[in-house]
Amino acid sequence: MVIPVYDSNPVRRTPWVTYALIVANVVVFLRTPVAVSSIVGDSSLAQLCHLQAFLEHWGAVPRELIHNRVPDLVPTGTPAVGPQGPGCLLGPPRYDKAPPLSVLTSMFLHGSWVHLLGNMLFLWIFGDNIEDRLGRVRYLLFYLFCGYVAGYGFALANPDSADPLIGASGAIAGVLGAYLVLYPRARIWGLVAFLFFFPLRLPAWAVLGLWFVLQAFYSAGYGVAEVGTVAYLAHVAGFVVGALLALPLRANTPPPPEPRRLHKGPQVPPRW
C-alpha cells in the first residue's frame, strides 16, 4: 500500500476550484451529525438514529436512484423500542428528495474524519494538475460528472441496496484516472507500508495503477455502501470514466519535468 504525500508536477495557475472543493467538503462535514458525534463522543441510540435519518435524506440511496422515487417509509430520526429491541422509528418522509440531486449532495458528505482527510489528501495532490490541464469550468464539470457516473454505476450494480452512498471518492477517483492518463511519468512521493512506513518516490503509473488494481480486486466481492464500509465499485467506475475522458487530451499534454540529475564537474549546491 502506498499513501501519496506529494507529486513533482508543477502547475501554471492557482487551482482555485480544487481549493474550493476541499473547503466545501470540510465545511459541510463540520456541520453534519458525523462531526458532532465524533467530537463529543456521543454514540447514544438517539444520536445514531439522527445520523441514520440525515444520511437517508442527503445520501444517494441506490434503490432510489434506480427507481427515481423515495420509499413510503424512511428513518425519522426518532429512537423506538419494539419487540426485537431498541431501534429507529420508520415513518413517511418529511422532506422532498430528488434522487438524482442526492448524488450531488452525497459527494460532500463523509462518514468520519479519516474518510474526509483521506479523500482531501488525494484531491489536494492530484486535483491541481487536472484543473490546470482542463481549466476551471471544465474541471468542475469533469469532477461532478465522474461523481455521478460513480454513484449511478454503483446503483446499477446494487439496485436493491438501501444503504446511502456518501463521499467524494467516486469523483476523486475520476481525477486519479485522468492523472494516470495525462501524467503517467510524474514522480510521486509516498509512504510505503511494509512493517512500517518509509518514504519512496515512484512514478504515477505505479502508484495510481496499484490503487486501481486494489479497488478492482476489492470490488470483485460484494460492494458495500453504508458508513464504515467502502463502495469500491464506485471508485472503479469513477476512475475508468475519468481515464476515458482524459484520453483525447493526452497528445497535447506536455509531460512533467524530469527530476534534476547531477552532472560531473563543479557542483552547485541544490536549492530546497
URBELSUL-V16274 format. One record per residue. N is the residue number from 1. RES is the residue in three letters. OMEGA is omega as a letter, one per 20 degrees, with the letter a starting at -180 (none if undefined). BURIAL is + if it has 24 or more other C-alpha atoms within 12 Angstrom, else -. D_FIRST is the distance of its C-alpha to the first C-alpha in whole Angstrom. Layout:
n->{N & N}
res->{RES & RES}
omega->{OMEGA & OMEGA}
burial->{BURIAL & BURIAL}
d_first->{D_FIRST & D_FIRST}
This chain:
n->{1 & 2 & 3 & 4 & 5 & 6 & 7 & 8 & 9 & 10 & 11 & 12 & 13 & 14 & 15 & 16 & 17 & 18 & 19 & 20 & 21 & 22 & 23 & 24 & 25 & 26 & 27 & 28 & 29 & 30 & 31 & 32 & 33 & 34 & 35 & 36 & 37 & 38 & 39 & 40 & 41 & 42 & 43 & 44 & 45 & 46 & 47 & 48 & 49 & 50 & 51 & 52 & 53 & 54 & 55 & 56 & 57 & 58 & 59 & 60 & 61 & 62 & 63 & 64 & 65 & 66 & 67 & 68 & 69 & 70 & 71 & 72 & 73 & 74 & 75 & 76 & 77 & 78 & 79 & 80 & 81 & 82 & 83 & 84 & 85 & 86 & 87 & 88 & 89 & 90 & 91 & 92 & 93 & 94 & 95 & 96 & 97 & 98 & 99 & 100 & 101 & 102 & 103 & 104 & 105 & 106 & 107 & 108 & 109 & 110 & 111 & 112 & 113 & 114 & 115 & 116 & 117 & 118 & 119 & 120 & 121 & 122 & 123 & 124 & 125 & 126 & 127 & 128 & 129 & 130 & 131 & 132 & 133 & 134 & 135 & 136 & 137 & 138 & 139 & 140 & 141 & 142 & 143 & 144 & 145 & 146 & 147 & 148 & 149 & 150 & 151 & 152 & 153 & 154 & 155 & 156 & 157 & 158 & 159 & 160 & 161 & 162 & 163 & 164 & 165 & 166 & 167 & 168 & 169 & 170 & 171 & 172 & 173 & 174 & 175 & 176 & 177 & 178 & 179 & 180 & 181 & 182 & 183 & 184 & 185 & 186 & 187 & 188 & 189 & 190 & 191 & 192 & 193 & 194 & 195 & 196 & 197 & 198 & 199 & 200 & 201 & 202 & 203 & 204 & 205 & 206 & 207 & 208 & 209 & 210 & 211 & 212 & 213 & 214 & 215 & 216 & 217 & 218 & 219 & 220 & 221 & 222 & 223 & 224 & 225 & 226 & 227 & 228 & 229 & 230 & 231 & 232 & 233 & 234 & 235 & 236 & 237 & 238 & 239 & 240 & 241 & 242 & 243 & 244 & 245 & 246 & 247 & 248 & 249 & 250 & 251 & 252 & 253 & 254 & 255 & 256 & 257 & 258 & 259 & 260 & 261 & 262 & 263 & 264 & 265 & 266 & 267 & 268 & 269 & 270 & 271 & 272}
res->{MET & VAL & ILE & PRO & VAL & TYR & ASP & SER & ASN & PRO & VAL & ARG & ARG & THR & PRO & TRP & VAL & THR & TYR & ALA & LEU & ILE & VAL & ALA & ASN & VAL & VAL & VAL & PHE & LEU & ARG & THR & PRO & VAL & ALA & VAL & SER & SER & ILE & VAL & GLY & ASP & SER & SER & LEU & ALA & GLN & LEU & CYS & HIS & LEU & GLN & ALA & PHE & LEU & GLU & HIS & TRP & GLY & ALA & VAL & PRO & ARG & GLU & LEU & ILE & HIS & ASN & ARG & VAL & PRO & ASP & LEU & VAL & PRO & THR & GLY & THR & PRO & ALA & VAL & GLY & PRO & GLN & GLY & PRO & GLY & CYS & LEU & LEU & GLY & PRO & PRO & ARG & TYR & ASP & LYS & ALA & PRO & PRO & LEU & SER & VAL & LEU & THR & SER & MET & PHE & LEU & HIS & GLY & SER & TRP & VAL & HIS & LEU & LEU & GLY & ASN & MET & LEU & PHE & LEU & TRP & ILE & PHE & GLY & ASP & ASN & ILE & GLU & ASP & ARG & LEU & GLY & ARG & VAL & ARG & TYR & LEU & LEU & PHE & TYR & LEU & PHE & CYS & GLY & TYR & VAL & ALA & GLY & TYR & GLY & PHE & ALA & LEU & ALA & ASN & PRO & ASP & SER & ALA & ASP & PRO & LEU & ILE & GLY & ALA & SER & GLY & ALA & ILE & ALA & GLY & VAL & LEU & GLY & ALA & TYR & LEU & VAL & LEU & TYR & PRO & ARG & ALA & ARG & ILE & TRP & GLY & LEU & VAL & ALA & PHE & LEU & PHE & PHE & PHE & PRO & LEU & ARG & LEU & PRO & ALA & TRP & ALA & VAL & LEU & GLY & LEU & TRP & PHE & VAL & LEU & GLN & ALA & PHE & TYR & SER & ALA & GLY & TYR & GLY & VAL & ALA & GLU & VAL & GLY & THR & VAL & ALA & TYR & LEU & ALA & HIS & VAL & ALA & GLY & PHE & VAL & VAL & GLY & ALA & LEU & LEU & ALA & LEU & PRO & LEU & ARG & ALA & ASN & THR & PRO & PRO & PRO & PRO & GLU & PRO & ARG & ARG & LEU & HIS & LYS & GLY & PRO & GLN & VAL & PRO & PRO & ARG & TRP}
omega->{r & r & a & r & a & r & r & a & a & r & a & a & r & a & a & a & r & r & a & r & r & r & a & r & a & a & r & a & a & a & a & r & r & a & a & a & a & a & a & r & a & r & r & r & r & r & r & r & r & r & r & r & r & a & r & a & a & r & r & a & a & a & r & r & a & a & r & r & r & r & a & a & r & r & a & a & a & r & a & r & a & a & a & r & a & r & a & a & r & r & r & r & r & a & r & a & r & a & r & r & a & r & r & a & a & a & a & r & r & a & a & r & r & r & a & a & r & r & a & r & r & r & a & a & a & a & a & a & r & r & r & a & a & a & a & a & a & r & r & r & r & a & a & r & r & r & r & r & r & a & a & r & r & a & r & r & a & a & a & a & r & a & a & r & r & r & r & a & a & r & a & r & r & r & r & r & r & r & r & a & a & a & a & a & r & a & a & r & a & r & a & a & r & a & r & a & r & a & r & r & a & r & a & a & r & a & a & r & r & r & a & r & r & r & r & r & a & a & r & r & r & r & r & a & a & a & a & r & a & r & a & a & r & r & a & a & r & a & a & a & r & r & a & r & a & a & r & a & a & a & a & r & a & r & r & a & r & r & a & r & r & r & r & a & a & a & r & r & r & r & a & none}
burial->{+ & + & + & + & + & + & + & + & + & + & + & - & - & - & + & + & + & + & - & - & + & + & - & - & + & + & - & + & + & - & - & + & + & + & + & - & + & - & - & - & - & - & - & - & - & + & + & + & + & + & + & + & + & + & + & + & + & + & + & + & + & + & + & + & + & + & - & - & - & + & + & - & - & + & + & + & + & + & + & - & - & - & - & - & - & - & - & + & + & + & - & - & - & - & - & - & + & - & + & + & + & + & + & + & + & + & + & + & + & + & + & + & + & - & + & + & - & + & + & + & + & + & + & + & + & + & + & + & + & + & + & + & + & + & + & + & - & - & + & + & - & + & + & + & + & + & + & + & + & + & + & + & + & + & + & - & + & + & - & - & + & + & + & + & + & + & + & + & + & + & + & + & + & + & + & + & + & + & + & + & + & + & + & + & + & + & + & + & + & + & - & - & - & - & - & - & - & - & - & - & + & + & + & + & + & + & + & + & + & - & + & + & - & - & + & + & - & - & + & - & - & - & + & + & + & + & + & - & - & + & + & + & + & + & + & + & + & + & + & + & + & + & + & + & + & + & - & - & - & - & - & - & - & - & + & + & - & - & - & - & - & - & - & - & - & - & - & - & - & - & - & -}
d_first->{0 & 4 & 7 & 10 & 13 & 16 & 17 & 20 & 22 & 25 & 27 & 31 & 31 & 30 & 28 & 30 & 29 & 25 & 26 & 29 & 26 & 24 & 27 & 28 & 25 & 26 & 29 & 29 & 27 & 29 & 32 & 30 & 31 & 27 & 28 & 31 & 30 & 27 & 29 & 32 & 30 & 33 & 32 & 35 & 36 & 38 & 35 & 32 & 35 & 35 & 32 & 32 & 35 & 33 & 30 & 33 & 35 & 32 & 29 & 29 & 30 & 30 & 33 & 35 & 33 & 34 & 38 & 38 & 40 & 39 & 40 & 43 & 42 & 39 & 38 & 40 & 38 & 41 & 41 & 43 & 44 & 45 & 46 & 42 & 41 & 40 & 38 & 38 & 41 & 41 & 44 & 45 & 42 & 44 & 42 & 42 & 39 & 38 & 35 & 34 & 34 & 32 & 29 & 30 & 30 & 27 & 25 & 26 & 25 & 22 & 22 & 21 & 20 & 16 & 17 & 19 & 17 & 14 & 16 & 18 & 15 & 14 & 18 & 19 & 17 & 18 & 21 & 23 & 23 & 24 & 26 & 28 & 28 & 29 & 31 & 31 & 33 & 32 & 28 & 29 & 30 & 27 & 25 & 27 & 28 & 24 & 24 & 27 & 26 & 23 & 25 & 28 & 26 & 24 & 28 & 29 & 27 & 28 & 31 & 32 & 29 & 31 & 28 & 27 & 25 & 24 & 21 & 21 & 17 & 19 & 21 & 18 & 16 & 20 & 19 & 16 & 18 & 21 & 19 & 17 & 21 & 23 & 20 & 18 & 19 & 18 & 17 & 14 & 13 & 10 & 8 & 6 & 6 & 8 & 11 & 11 & 10 & 11 & 12 & 12 & 13 & 12 & 14 & 14 & 14 & 11 & 9 & 11 & 12 & 8 & 8 & 12 & 11 & 9 & 12 & 14 & 14 & 14 & 17 & 19 & 19 & 21 & 20 & 21 & 22 & 24 & 22 & 20 & 18 & 16 & 18 & 16 & 19 & 20 & 16 & 17 & 21 & 20 & 18 & 20 & 23 & 22 & 22 & 25 & 27 & 25 & 27 & 30 & 29 & 27 & 31 & 32 & 29 & 29 & 26 & 24 & 26 & 25 & 24 & 27 & 28 & 30 & 34 & 37 & 40 & 40 & 37 & 36 & 34 & 31 & 31 & 28}
